[in-house]
Amino acid sequence: MNETAKLTRGSIRGHLVQQTLPMVVGVAAIMSVGLVDAYFIGQLGSAELAAVAFVFPVTIALSSLGVGVMVGVNAVIARALGEGDVDRAARRANFGAVFAVGLGLALGCALYLLLDPLFRMMQASEQLLPLIRAYMVPFSLGMPILLLQMALNGVLRGQGEARKTFLVSLSYAAANWVLDPPLISGAFGFAGFGIAGAAYATIAGYGLAIAMALWLIARTALPIRPALIRECRFAESARAIVRVAAPAAFSNAINPIGLSVLTALLASQGEAAVAGFGAAGRLQSFAVVPLLGLSGSIGAIVGQNWGAGRADRASRAMREAGAFCIVYGFALALVLFAAGEWFAGFFTADPAVVAEFDSYLRIAAWGYAGFGLLIVANGALNAVDRASWALLQSFARVFLIMLPVGWVLRPAWGAESIYAAELAANLIGGAIALYVVARALRKTATSR
C-alpha cells in the first residue's frame, strides 16, 4: 500500500473536512491581515483608504502568481505520490522552491519599474500616487519572499499536510497582527510609517512563514535539501510545474485584474465609491474564507486519487464540495445583505463611504455561491492536469461577462453597475464551472 498517498483511502467527506478545516483557519488568518490593514489604514484618513483600494487588486493579482506556483508544486507532488514515486516528488519539491525565488526576483524588479504607469492606467489621481508608491515599493522588493513562502506551502499541501500549512499561515498572520499597529500608526513614541508600515509588516510576516515552513517540511517525507536540487531534471521539472502553474496563476490573477479594471471604471464615481468598494472587498475576502479553504484542499484530494486511478473518488469529492459552496454561499449572502452598514462601521464613519459599502454587499453578495463553485472547480481541474480549462473559464467569467456588463450598465446605473457586474460574473461563472469540471472528470475517467 502506498503510505504517502493517504488521501486515496478512507472517507471522502472525512478527508474534505480534515483537509479543509485547518486551511479555513489558515486562510482566515491570512485574510484577517487585510482587515487589520484596512482598519489601521482607515484611521489615517479616507485618502489612505482610497489608495489601498487601488493597491488591493494589484497585490492580489501578484499574490495569485504565487498561488499559481503553489498549485503547480502541489499538483506535481500529489500526482507523483499517488503514482508511488516518492523520489520524483522530492525532486520536484526542491525544484519548486528554487523556481519560486527566481520568478519572484524577476517579478519584483518589473513591478518596481512599472509602478507609476500601472496606477496611472488605473486612473489613480496624482494626489494618491505618493501613498500608493509608499506601499508598493517595499511590496515589490518582497516578491521573492512571497513566492518562496507559496512554493513551500505547495510542498506541504501536495502531501496532504493541511495542519502544517495552517501553522505556516498563522505565523504570517501573527506577525502582521503584532506589527501592524506600531508600524502603521506608531507606538511608544515611535511615529510609524503610515501606509508603508502595512507593507513592512507583510514582508516580515512572509519571512517568519518561510522559517516555519522549512522547519515543518524537514519533518515530512519530502525535505528541502540542496543535494536533491542538484539531482533535479530542471527542464522536465520546470515543464511539469509550469504546465499547471502558468494557467493556474493567470486563472487566479484574472479576477483581481478584472477588479482593477472595475476600480478604474468606478473612479469616475468619486473617491467615496472607490473607498467603499475597496473596504467591502476586504470584508468579502474574509467572508469567503471557507470557500477559499475548500478550493485549496480539493487539489490534493483530487490529485492523489487521480494519480492512483480512482477517478470515482475524485468526482465524489467535487460533488460534495460543490454542495457546500451552494449552501454556504447563500447563507453568507443573507447575513451580508442584512448587516452591510453595521460592518461598514468597522472601517469608516464617512456616510458616503458607508452607503457605497452597503450598496455593494446588497448586490454582489448573492453571487458568492457561484464564486465558490468556480474556485473549487479550478482547484479540481488543476489537479487533473486540466489547468488550461480552469484558465479558460476564469477568462470568460471576467472578460466576457464581468467587464462587458459593468461597461454597458455604467451610464445608467453608476456605481451599482460595477456591483451588478460582479454578481452576474459569479452566478454565470459558477454555472459554467459546474459543467466544465463534470465534463473534465468524466473525460479523465474514460481516458485512463
C-alpha positions in Angstrom: 0.0 0.0 0.0 1.3 3.5 -0.8 1.5 5.1 2.6 2.4 8.5 1.3 -0.8 8.9 -0.7 -3.1 8.8 2.4 -6.0 10.6 0.6 -6.6 7.7 -1.7 -8.3 5.7 1.0 -10.9 6.3 3.7 -13.9 8.6 3.7 -14.0 11.3 1.0 -16.2 13.5 3.2 -13.8 12.9 6.1 -10.8 14.0 4.0 -12.7 17.1 2.9 -13.4 18.1 6.5 -9.9 17.2 7.8 -8.1 18.9 5.0 -10.3 22.0 4.7 -10.8 23.0 8.4 -7.1 23.7 9.0 -7.0 25.6 5.7 -10.0 27.6 6.6 -8.3 28.7 9.8 -5.1 29.4 7.9 -6.8 31.3 5.2 -8.9 33.2 7.8 -5.7 34.2 9.5 -4.3 35.4 6.2 -7.4 37.3 5.2 -7.6 38.9 8.7 -4.4 40.7 7.8 -6.3 42.6 5.1 -9.0 43.6 7.6 -6.4 44.7 10.1 -4.6 46.6 7.5 -7.8 48.3 6.3 -8.8 49.2 9.9 -5.5 50.9 10.8 -5.1 52.5 7.4 -8.7 53.7 7.6 -7.7 55.6 10.8 -5.2 57.6 8.8 -7.9 59.1 6.5 -10.1 58.5 3.5 -7.3 59.3 1.1 -5.2 56.4 2.5 -8.3 54.1 2.4 -8.8 55.0 -1.3 -5.1 54.4 -2.0 -5.3 50.9 -0.5 -8.4 50.3 -2.6 -6.2 50.8 -5.7 -3.4 48.7 -4.2 -5.6 45.8 -3.2 -6.5 44.2 -6.6 -2.9 44.6 -7.8 -1.4 42.9 -4.7 -4.0 40.2 -5.0 -3.1 39.7 -8.7 0.5 39.4 -7.8 -0.2 37.1 -5.0 -2.2 35.0 -7.5 1.0 34.3 -9.3 2.4 32.9 -6.1 -0.8 30.9 -5.8 -0.1 29.5 -9.2 3.3 28.4 -8.2 1.8 26.8 -5.1 -0.8 25.0 -7.1 1.8 23.8 -9.6 4.1 22.4 -6.9 1.0 20.9 -5.1 -0.2 19.2 -8.3 3.0 17.6 -9.4 3.8 16.4 -5.9 0.3 15.0 -5.3 0.3 13.1 -8.6 3.8 11.7 -8.0 2.8 10.5 -4.6 -0.4 9.0 -6.0 1.7 7.1 -8.5 4.0 5.9 -5.7 7.1 7.8 -7.0 8.4 9.5 -3.8 11.8 10.3 -5.3 10.3 12.3 -8.1 8.0 14.1 -5.7 11.1 15.0 -3.6 13.0 16.3 -6.6 10.1 18.5 -7.7 9.5 19.8 -4.2 13.1 21.1 -4.1 13.0 22.4 -7.7 9.8 24.3 -6.9 11.5 26.3 -4.1 14.3 27.4 -6.4 11.9 28.2 -9.2 9.8 30.4 -6.9 12.7 32.5 -5.8 13.9 33.1 -9.3 10.4 34.1 -10.5 10.0 36.4 -7.5 13.2 38.3 -8.3 12.1 38.9 -11.9 8.5 39.9 -11.0 9.7 42.2 -8.2 12.1 44.1 -10.5 9.4 44.5 -13.2 6.8 45.7 -10.7 9.2 48.3 -9.2 9.9 49.8 -12.6 6.3 49.9 -13.7 4.6 51.3 -10.6 3.6 54.8 -11.8 2.5 53.8 -15.3 0.4 50.9 -13.9 -1.5 53.0 -11.3 -2.0 55.9 -13.7 -3.5 53.5 -16.1 -5.9 52.5 -13.3 -7.0 56.2 -13.1 -5.3 56.8 -9.7 -5.1 60.6 -9.1 -1.8 62.4 -8.7 -2.7 63.0 -5.0 -3.0 59.3 -4.3 0.1 58.2 -6.2 2.6 59.0 -3.4 0.6 57.0 -1.0 0.3 54.1 -3.4 4.0 54.2 -4.1 4.8 54.2 -0.4 3.1 50.8 0.0 4.1 49.2 -3.4 7.9 49.9 -3.3 8.6 47.6 -0.3 5.9 45.1 -1.5 7.7 44.8 -4.9 11.0 44.2 -3.3 9.5 41.4 -1.1 8.2 39.4 -4.1 10.9 36.6 -3.9 9.9 36.1 -0.2 6.2 35.9 -1.1 6.7 33.3 -3.9 9.1 31.2 -1.8 6.5 31.0 1.0 3.8 30.0 -1.5 6.0 27.2 -3.0 6.8 25.8 0.4 3.1 25.7 1.2 2.6 23.8 -2.0 5.1 21.2 -0.8 3.1 20.7 2.3 -0.3 20.7 0.6 0.7 18.1 -2.0 1.4 15.7 0.8 -2.0 16.3 2.4 -0.4 18.1 5.4 -3.2 20.6 5.9 -2.5 21.0 9.6 1.1 22.1 8.9 0.0 24.6 6.3 -2.3 26.1 8.9 0.8 26.8 11.1 2.6 28.5 8.3 -0.4 30.8 7.6 -0.8 31.5 11.3 2.8 32.5 11.6 2.4 35.0 8.7 -0.8 36.4 10.2 0.5 36.7 13.8 3.5 38.7 12.6 1.1 41.2 10.9 -1.3 41.4 13.9 1.6 42.3 16.1 3.5 44.6 13.7 0.6 46.5 12.0 -0.3 48.8 14.9 3.2 50.2 15.6 4.4 50.2 12.0 1.3 51.9 10.6 0.1 54.1 13.5 3.1 54.2 15.8 3.5 53.3 19.4 5.7 54.1 22.5 6.9 57.3 21.0 7.6 55.9 17.5 5.7 57.8 14.8 5.0 54.8 12.5 5.4 54.7 8.7 1.8 55.2 7.7 0.5 53.2 4.8 4.1 51.8 4.1 4.1 50.2 7.6 1.5 47.7 6.3 3.9 46.6 3.6 6.8 46.2 6.0 4.6 44.1 8.3 3.6 41.9 5.4 7.2 41.2 4.3 8.2 40.4 7.9 5.2 38.0 8.1 6.3 36.2 4.9 9.8 35.8 6.4 8.5 34.2 9.5 6.2 31.9 7.5 9.2 30.7 5.4 11.1 29.8 8.6 8.1 27.9 10.0 7.5 26.1 6.6 11.1 24.9 6.4 11.0 23.6 10.0 7.8 21.7 9.2 8.9 20.3 5.8 12.0 18.9 7.4 9.7 16.6 9.4 8.0 15.2 6.3 9.0 12.6 3.6 10.0 15.4 1.2 12.6 17.7 2.9 14.2 20.6 1.2 17.9 19.6 0.7 20.5 21.2 -1.7 21.7 17.8 -2.8 18.2 17.0 -4.2 18.2 20.2 -6.1 21.4 19.1 -7.9 19.6 15.9 -8.9 16.6 17.6 -10.4 16.0 17.3 -14.1 15.5 21.0 -14.5 13.8 21.1 -17.9 11.4 18.3 -17.1 10.6 19.6 -13.6 10.1 23.2 -14.9 7.7 21.9 -17.7 5.7 19.9 -15.2 5.3 22.7 -12.7 4.8 25.5 -15.3 2.2 23.4 -17.2 0.0 23.7 -14.1 1.4 26.9 -12.5 1.1 29.2 -15.5 -2.6 28.6 -16.3 -3.4 28.5 -12.5 -1.5 31.7 -11.9 -3.3 33.5 -14.7 -6.6 31.9 -13.7 -6.2 33.2 -10.2 -4.9 36.6 -11.4 -7.8 37.2 -13.8 -10.3 38.0 -11.1 -8.1 40.8 -9.5 -7.2 42.1 -12.9 -10.9 42.4 -13.6 -11.4 44.1 -10.2 -8.6 46.5 -11.1 -10.5 47.5 -14.3 -13.7 47.8 -12.3 -11.9 50.0 -9.8 -10.7 52.2 -12.7 -14.3 52.4 -14.0 -15.6 53.2 -10.5 -13.0 56.0 -10.1 -15.3 58.3 -12.2 -18.0 57.9 -9.5 -15.8 59.6 -6.9 -13.4 58.7 -4.1 -16.1 57.6 -1.7 -17.2 54.9 -4.2 -13.7 53.6 -4.6 -13.1 53.6 -0.8 -16.4 51.8 -0.1 -15.8 49.2 -2.8 -12.2 48.6 -1.6 -13.2 48.2 2.1 -16.1 45.9 1.2 -13.8 43.9 -0.9 -11.6 43.3 2.2 -14.6 42.1 4.1 -15.7 39.9 1.2 -12.2 38.3 1.1 -12.6 37.3 4.8 -16.2 36.2 4.4 -15.5 33.7 1.7 -12.6 32.1 3.6 -14.4 28.7 3.9 -14.7 28.6 0.1 -11.1 29.5 -0.4 -10.0 26.9 2.1 -12.1 24.3 0.3 -10.5 25.3 -3.1 -7.1 24.8 -1.5 -7.8 21.4 -0.1 -9.6 19.9 -3.1 -6.5 19.8 -5.2 -4.6 17.3 -3.0 -7.7 15.1 -2.6 -8.5 15.0 -6.3 -4.8 14.9 -7.4 -3.8 11.9 -5.2 -6.9 9.9 -6.2 -6.5 10.8 -9.9 -2.8 9.7 -9.8 -3.9 6.4 -8.2 -6.5 5.8 -10.8 -9.5 6.5 -8.5 -11.5 8.9 -10.7 -14.7 7.9 -8.9 -13.4 9.2 -5.6 -12.2 12.4 -7.3 -15.7 13.0 -8.8 -17.4 12.3 -5.4 -15.1 14.9 -3.7 -16.1 17.5 -6.2 -19.8 16.8 -5.8 -19.7 17.2 -2.1 -17.5 20.3 -2.3 -19.9 21.9 -4.8 -22.9 21.3 -2.5 -21.1 23.0 0.4 -20.4 26.0 -1.9 -24.1 26.5 -2.7 -25.3 26.2 0.9 -22.6 28.3 2.5 -22.7 31.0 -0.3 -26.4 31.8 0.0 -26.3 31.7 3.8 -23.5 34.2 3.7 -25.4 36.4 1.3 -28.3 36.7 3.8 -26.0 37.8 6.6 -24.1 40.4 4.5 -27.3 41.7 2.9 -28.9 42.4 6.3 -25.8 43.8 8.1 -23.9 45.8 5.5 -24.0 49.2 7.3 -23.0 47.6 10.6 -19.9 46.0 9.0 -19.0 49.3 7.3 -18.8 51.0 10.7 -15.7 49.0 11.4 -13.8 50.7 8.6 -15.1 54.3 8.4 -17.6 56.8 9.8 -17.9 58.7 6.4 -21.6 58.4 5.5 -20.9 58.4 1.7 -18.3 55.5 2.1 -20.7 53.6 4.3 -23.5 53.9 1.8 -21.3 52.6 -1.1 -20.1 49.7 1.2 -23.6 48.7 2.0 -24.8 49.0 -1.6 -22.0 46.7 -2.8 -22.9 44.0 -0.3 -26.6 44.1 -1.0 -26.0 43.4 -4.7 -22.7 41.4 -5.0 -23.1 39.1 -2.0 -25.7 36.9 -3.9 -23.0 35.7 -6.2 -20.7 34.3 -3.6 -22.0 30.7 -4.0 -21.2 30.9 -7.7 -17.7 32.2 -6.9 -17.2 29.3 -4.6 -18.1 26.8 -7.3 -15.7 28.5 -9.7 -12.6 28.4 -7.5 -13.3 24.9 -6.2 -13.8 23.7 -9.8 -10.5 25.4 -10.7 -8.7 23.5 -7.9 -10.0 20.2 -9.2 -9.2 21.0 -12.8 -5.6 21.9 -11.9 -5.2 18.6 -10.0 -6.2 16.5 -13.0 -3.9 18.4 -15.4 -6.7 20.5 -16.9 -5.3 23.8 -15.8 -6.0 25.3 -19.3 -9.7 24.6 -18.8 -9.6 26.4 -15.5 -7.9 29.4 -17.1 -10.4 29.5 -20.0 -13.5 29.6 -17.7 -11.9 32.2 -15.4 -11.1 34.3 -18.5 -14.7 34.0 -19.8 -16.1 35.0 -16.4 -14.2 38.3 -16.2 -13.7 39.4 -19.9 -16.9 38.0 -21.4 -19.3 38.7 -18.5 -18.0 41.0 -15.7 -16.3 43.8 -17.7 -18.9 44.0 -20.5 -21.8 44.1 -18.0 -20.1 46.8 -16.0 -19.3 48.9 -19.1 -22.7 48.7 -20.6 -24.7 49.4 -17.4 -22.4 52.2 -16.0 -24.0 55.2 -17.8 -27.4 54.3 -16.4 -26.6 52.6 -13.0 -23.4 54.4 -11.9 -21.5 52.6 -9.2 -24.2 49.9 -8.9 -23.3 48.7 -12.4 -19.9 47.6 -11.1 -21.5 45.6 -8.2 -24.1 44.1 -10.6 -21.3 43.1 -13.0 -19.6 41.1 -10.2 -22.9 39.4 -9.4 -23.5 38.4 -13.0 -20.0 37.1 -13.4 -20.2 34.9 -10.3 -23.6 33.4 -11.0 -22.9 32.7 -14.6 -19.3 31.7 -14.0 -20.3 29.3 -11.2 -22.9 27.6 -13.5 -20.2 27.2 -16.3 -17.7 25.8 -13.8 -20.1 23.0 -12.7 -20.5 21.9 -16.3 -16.8 22.2 -17.1 -15.5 20.2 -14.1 -18.1 17.5 -14.6 -17.1 17.0 -18.2 -13.3 17.1 -17.3 -13.7 14.4 -14.6 -15.8 12.2 -17.0 -13.2 12.6 -19.8 -10.4 11.9 -17.3 -12.1 8.7 -16.0 -12.7 7.3 -19.5 -9.2 8.1 -20.8 -7.4 6.3 -18.0 
